[in-house]
């Protein structure tokens, strides 16, 4: 099989939202704003900057308004907010979010754990969001969590995922994210499902959200890319995870993804050396090491002087 690697891969940076939501240490609002402002200089066209969920549910992101109101916005960058319901949508729109990301699970059990409601109720609530958003200049994206597997229910039927894609589109939500919330996807499964979804959703309206929980994150990116997907979520340093999915830590790492793309000739438009400098600042901000690999090892082109004893041989 031959692949056309001339088509750019779009990385949506999600560390300010998905990355920080399970951090045990409070990250100051000013530090969140500074992180987003630094990310805005890296070459991203899309940054998920925060969420407008109940502070009781996700205390780490309770400062959504202040963050969105404090960031320096750059032309050409879409600043995305995750919202759970109409109230969240109202708060996000008041804070001038460019896009609202609505989330429900393909798994009924996970949706009950995450959203405290059945999937049917989530879809009904999304209808209210769509109606409200129609009066405002804001984009809508519908995410399907646990697309590739649920830690409570196991395998998710592909037809179930396609039904939810159709349900989003019927509501008027044209952009869709397939989220591997717990890192259960494998490349063959990804290839098969992405092919089917791309028959319904154009590549410029489809995002893949992979976790590296079991080490297959970048493999799954390539599998999706090779069948036509072009947009992927990733988090600086490999931050993140779902607080309602046991063992689901670790989004795919942004700098590792960009490094992969650089190595195989896929354009991203992202400044990798700058990104690595940002990633290397995260341990000081968060108080712990991060799982990203390239920030530790360096790029292939970052060569080292040979050991001195070679000169004596």
C-alpha positions, -999 to 999 in steps of 0.1 A, spaced: 0 0 0 13 35 -9 5 64 13 3 101 5 21 118 33 18 153 16 -15 159 34 -9 178 67 -18 164 100 -37 188 123 -29 185 160 -54 199 185 -36 206 217 -57 195 247 -33 198 277 -50 229 292 -82 209 295 -78 172 293 -43 174 305 -49 193 336 -83 179 347 -69 151 368 -38 168 382 -39 165 420 -22 199 425 -41 231 417 -26 249 388 -30 287 392 -52 305 367 -23 327 357 -2 296 350 -30 281 329 -32 313 309 5 315 305 6 279 292 -21 286 266 -4 318 255 28 299 250 10 271 231 -5 298 209 30 305 196 38 269 187 19 267 154 -14 251 166 -46 260 148 -67 245 176 -63 245 214 -88 231 239 -83 258 265 -106 247 293 -140 234 303 -173 246 318 -184 217 339 -195 218 374 -167 228 398 -179 199 420 -172 174 392 -138 188 379 -124 212 406 -91 215 387 -109 235 359 -132 256 380 -116 288 366 -129 284 330 -143 319 327 -111 335 340 -89 314 317 -109 322 285 -111 359 294 -74 361 302 -57 344 272 -42 363 243 -61 352 213 -43 348 180 -60 350 146 -64 316 130 -65 297 163 -98 281 174 -100 281 212 -123 252 222 -142 246 254 -156 213 266 -192 217 279 -215 191 294 -249 208 291 -268 240 283 -255 259 314 -220 251 304 -226 262 268 -240 295 281 -210 301 303 -186 291 274 -203 314 249 -202 343 274 -165 337 278 -161 338 239 -151 302 232 -148 297 195 -160 261 196 -181 240 220 -171 203 225 -200 182 237 -192 148 251 -212 116 257 -201 80 258 -209 52 235 -210 31 267 -242 35 288 -223 26 320 -195 51 314 -220 79 305 -237 73 338 -204 74 356 -191 105 337 -223 125 330 -246 111 357 -273 104 330 -282 79 303 -271 84 268 -306 92 256 -308 121 282 -274 134 270 -286 135 234 -318 154 245 -296 179 264 -274 184 233 -305 193 213 -310 222 238 -273 233 233 -276 232 195 -308 254 197 -291 279 220 -258 279 200 -277 286 168 -281 323 178 -243 327 184 -212 326 162 -198 294 177 -188 260 162 -200 227 176 -182 194 179 -196 162 193 -172 137 210 -180 101 215 -161 88 245 -152 51 249 -156 46 211 -131 18 210 -138 1 243 -152 7 278 -135 -3 311 -170 -14 324 -186 -29 294 -157 -40 273 -160 -40 235 -182 -13 219 -201 -24 188 -191 -3 157 -227 1 146 -234 17 180 -207 43 173 -221 49 138 -256 54 153 -243 81 175 -225 98 146 -258 98 128 -276 112 159 -251 140 162 -255 150 126 -293 148 129 -290 174 157 -270 196 135 -235 188 150 -213 182 119 -179 178 136 -172 146 155 -145 132 177 -139 95 182 -123 92 216 -104 62 229 -110 74 265 -93 44 281 -66 35 256 -83 3 245 -80 8 207 -57 -12 184 -46 -2 149 -67 -27 130 -98 -17 149 -90 20 143 -85 14 106 -118 -4 102 -140 20 122 -124 52 108 -130 40 73 -167 36 81 -170 69 98 -153 88 70 -182 76 48 -204 98 69 -181 126 81 -155 145 60 -119 144 71 -119 181 80 -148 174 104 -134 143 121 -110 142 151 -94 112 167 -86 113 204 -62 86 215 -47 77 249 -15 59 253 -26 38 283 -14 6 267 14 20 245 -5 20 212 -14 57 209 10 66 180 4 33 162 -33 42 162 -26 77 149 -8 62 119 -35 37 113 -62 64 113 -40 87 92 -34 61 65 -71 56 59 -78 93 56 -81 109 91 -63 142 94 -70 157 128 -58 144 162 -60 155 198 -28 154 218 -15 167 251 19 184 259 41 160 278 15 132 275 -6 148 303 -41 138 311 -67 111 314 -104 106 324 -112 108 361 -142 85 355 -123 58 337 -100 36 358 -64 35 346 -70 59 317 -41 82 324 -21 96 295 -32 113 263 -9 108 234 20 131 238 20 161 215 58 165 210 61 127 205 34 129 178 50 159 161 84 142 162 69 111 145 54 133 118 87 151 113 105 118 110 82 103 84 76 135 64 40 145 75 36 182 78 21 196 110 32 233 110 42 230 146 76 241 160 90 210 176 121 226 193 98 252 209 73 225 219 101 205 236 112 236 256 76 240 268 73 203 277 105 204 297 90 232 319 60 211 329 76 190 357 84 223 376 49 235 371 32 202 381 56 187 405 62 154 388 77 139 357 57 134 325 55 103 302 66 120 270 97 104 254 112 129 231 115 156 257 137 131 277 157 116 248 159 145 224 153 144 186 172 120 163 191 150 150 202 161 184 236 145 182 262 141 210 300 144 209 317 110 208 334 98 240 369 111 245 386 78 246 378 72 209 407 95 200 432 71 217 420 41 198 
